[in-house]
Amino acid sequence: MAEFIGYPIWWGGAAWPANHFVTDHDFIGKKVILFAASSSLPLGSSGNDLATMIGTGDWQEGQRLGR
């Protein structure tokens, strides 16, 4: 089963509500697929930062959705 997590990029990182969401949920045994909204900034390290906060789950390369 895959979990899709979307978030806006704020100041080069995941918006703080995304941080709270991932720390409040269990991703053990789940594939996590990220997508982010930004008109110009890339995902940068935001996906790795979120994965590091949790330490569980199979975190996949994310995709930026622009205009």
SULBELCOR-V996450 format. One record per residue. N is the residue number from 0. RES is the residue in one letter. OMEGA is omega in radians with two decimals (none if undefined). NEAR is the number of other ideal C-beta (glycine too) atoms within 8 Angstrom. D_CENTER is the distance of its C-alpha to the mean C-alpha in whole Angstrom. Layout:
n/res/omega/near/d_center
N/RES/OMEGA/NEAR/D_CENTER
N/RES/OMEGA/NEAR/D_CENTER
//
This chain:
n/res/omega/near/d_center
0/M/-3.13/4/17
1/A/3.04/7/13
2/E/3.08/10/10
3/F/3.13/7/9
4/I/3.11/12/6
5/G/-3.12/7/6
6/Y/3.03/13/7
7/P/3.03/7/9
8/I/3.08/17/10
9/W/3.09/8/12
10/W/3.06/4/15
11/G/3.14/7/12
12/G/3.10/10/9
13/A/3.09/13/7
14/A/-3.05/10/9
15/W/3.06/7/11
16/P/3.09/7/11
17/A/3.10/11/7
18/N/3.14/11/8
19/H/3.14/8/11
20/F/-3.07/10/10
21/V/3.12/12/8
22/T/3.13/8/11
23/D/-3.08/5/14
24/H/-3.12/6/13
25/D/-3.12/4/14
26/F/3.13/12/12
27/I/3.11/6/15
28/G/-3.11/4/17
29/K/3.00/10/14
30/K/-3.10/9/12
31/V/-3.14/13/8
32/I/-3.06/10/8
33/L/2.92/17/5
34/F/-3.10/11/7
35/A/3.10/15/7
36/A/3.07/10/11
37/S/3.13/12/13
38/S/-3.09/5/17
39/S/-3.06/4/17
40/L/3.07/8/14
41/P/3.09/6/12
42/L/-3.12/12/9
43/G/-3.12/8/11
44/S/-3.04/7/9
45/S/3.12/15/6
46/G/3.10/12/4
47/N/3.11/8/8
48/D/3.12/10/8
49/L/3.14/15/6
50/A/3.14/11/7
51/T/3.10/7/11
52/M/-3.02/9/11
53/I/-3.14/10/11
54/G/3.10/5/13
55/T/3.12/6/13
56/G/3.12/12/12
57/D/-3.05/6/12
58/W/-3.11/10/9
59/Q/3.06/8/9
60/E/-3.11/5/9
61/G/-3.13/11/7
62/Q/3.07/8/9
63/R/3.07/12/10
64/L/-3.14/7/13
65/G/3.13/7/16
66/R/none/2/19
//
